[in-house]
Amino acid sequence: MQSVRLSVELNEIINKAAKEYKVLNLDSIRSSSIREELLLAHPKLYRTPIVRNGKKATVGFQPDVWKEWD
């Protein structure tokens, strides 16, 4: 998780369309540490796919970025 967090903003990792996002009322939570804890506790909140290449990472379908990772 840490290598992904260094490459990608926390808000990009969270799936705002997930049912858990609405149930947990994440719109009203501004604290990054609390949002990160909730993300770790509720894996359905992750946007997918999360693709890592060493210290680089992307969230969502980004084949153009992946091609540049040669």
HELIX and SHEET records of a PDB file:
HELIX    1   1 GLN A    2  SER A    7  1                                   6    
HELIX    2   2 LEU A   10  ILE A   13  1                                   4    
HELIX    3   3 LYS A   19  VAL A   23  1                                   5    
HELIX    4   4 LEU A   26  SER A   28  5                                   3    
HELIX    5   5 SER A   32  ALA A   41  1                                  10    
HELIX    6   6 PRO A   43  LEU A   45  5                                   3    
HELIX    7   7 PRO A   63  LYS A   67  1                                   5    
SHEET    1   A 2 ILE A  50  ASN A  53  0                                        
SHEET    2   A 2 LYS A  56  VAL A  59 -1                                        
END                                                                             
